[in-house]
Amino acid sequence: MSFDEFWGIYSRKVKKKEARKMWERLSQENKDKALAAIINHAKHWEEKGTEMQYIPHPSSWLNGERWEDQLEETSAKVLFLRSVRK
């Protein structure tokens, strides 16, 4: 998995040099986790209509190991789950 793949998916493209530096510090295992998670995070931000200013810089996302964050469920998903559980 490469930084370029991560960068291509990440929604907020700022401070690429810093993001690459953080990427290179990650273990291969964490690179794999980050790349797998960023797909869901980017989709989540898009579905929620998250303004760009509220999406973390990619270097901060990597440094904070944000791939471990639990994403808030979108309202449509919550409503669906509630209807299924009844």
C-alpha positions as CSV (number, residue, x, y, z in Angstrom):
1,M,0.0,0.0,0.0
2,S,1.4,3.4,-0.9
3,F,1.1,6.9,0.3
4,D,-0.2,7.9,-3.2
5,E,-3.2,5.6,-2.7
6,F,-3.9,7.1,0.6
7,W,-3.5,10.6,-0.7
8,G,-5.8,9.9,-3.7
9,I,-8.6,8.8,-1.4
10,Y,-8.2,11.5,1.3
11,S,-10.8,14.3,1.0
12,R,-8.7,17.2,2.2
13,K,-5.6,17.6,0.2
14,V,-3.4,19.9,2.3
15,K,0.2,19.7,3.6
16,K,1.2,16.7,1.5
17,K,4.8,16.8,2.6
18,E,3.8,16.6,6.2
19,A,1.3,13.8,5.5
20,R,4.0,11.8,3.6
21,K,6.4,12.2,6.5
22,M,3.8,10.8,8.9
23,W,2.9,8.0,6.5
24,E,6.6,6.9,6.3
25,R,6.7,6.7,10.2
26,L,3.9,4.2,10.3
27,S,4.5,0.4,10.5
28,Q,3.3,-1.6,7.5
29,E,0.4,-2.9,9.7
30,N,-0.7,0.6,10.5
31,K,-0.4,1.7,6.8
32,D,-2.7,-1.1,5.9
33,K,-5.2,-0.2,8.6
34,A,-5.1,3.5,7.6
35,L,-5.6,2.8,4.0
36,A,-8.5,0.4,4.7
37,A,-10.1,3.0,7.1
38,I,-9.7,6.1,5.0
39,I,-12.2,4.7,2.5
40,N,-14.9,4.6,5.1
41,H,-13.9,7.9,6.6
42,A,-14.0,9.7,3.3
43,K,-17.4,8.1,2.5
44,H,-18.6,9.1,5.9
45,W,-17.5,12.7,5.4
46,E,-19.2,12.9,2.0
47,E,-22.5,11.3,3.2
48,K,-22.6,13.8,6.2
49,G,-21.8,16.7,4.0
50,T,-18.8,17.6,6.2
51,E,-17.4,20.9,5.4
52,M,-13.7,20.8,4.4
53,Q,-12.6,22.9,7.3
54,Y,-13.9,20.1,9.7
55,I,-12.0,17.3,8.0
56,P,-8.7,16.9,9.7
57,H,-5.5,17.5,7.9
58,P,-4.2,14.2,6.6
59,S,-1.0,14.4,8.7
60,S,-3.1,15.0,11.8
61,W,-5.3,12.1,10.9
62,L,-2.3,9.8,10.5
63,N,-0.5,11.1,13.5
64,G,-3.6,10.7,15.7
65,E,-4.2,7.1,14.5
66,R,-7.6,8.3,13.5
67,W,-8.2,5.0,11.6
68,E,-9.1,3.7,15.1
69,D,-11.9,6.3,15.5
70,Q,-15.5,5.0,15.6
71,L,-17.5,6.9,13.0
72,E,-20.9,8.4,13.9
73,E,-23.7,6.5,12.2
74,T,-25.5,8.5,9.6
75,S,-29.1,9.3,10.3
76,A,-30.3,7.0,7.5
77,K,-28.3,4.1,8.8
78,V,-29.6,4.7,12.4
79,L,-33.2,4.8,11.2
80,F,-32.7,1.6,9.2
81,L,-31.2,-0.2,12.2
82,R,-33.9,1.0,14.5
83,S,-36.6,-0.3,12.1
84,V,-34.9,-3.7,11.8
85,R,-34.6,-4.1,15.5
86,K,-38.3,-3.6,16.2
